[in-house]
Amino acid sequence: MPEQASDGLKVYTKEEAAKILRVKVSWLERRAAARQIPFTMLSGSYRFTDAHLAEIVRINEQGMISPPATPINRRRQRARTDARKRPDGFIPLRPRPKASA
């Protein structure tokens, strides 16, 4: 079993962290720059600890998708005036919008 450093702190570069997380380096840079993921800035460079990597995974974890309440392929019907409400059964047409010049 390998010995750990006396302080036990491991710090990874953005390239190492990207390899561990299996993401692109640019993804890590964009998220860190937008303050969407935890990181440490050392000497002007992004650095990540094991705790940071675990938190990044937790933040981006997706829950299970519940099945939709209604079938997806069901089409919405257009709301129209009901012909039965008018005594003559006539449904008036809507005028076309005027063309702008």
Secondary structure, 3 states (H helix, E strand, C coil): CCCCCCCCCCEEEHHHHHHHHCCCHHHHHHHHHCCCCCCEEECCEEEEEHHHHHHHHHHCCCCCCCCCCCCCCCCCCCCCCCHHHCCCCCCCCCCCCCCCC
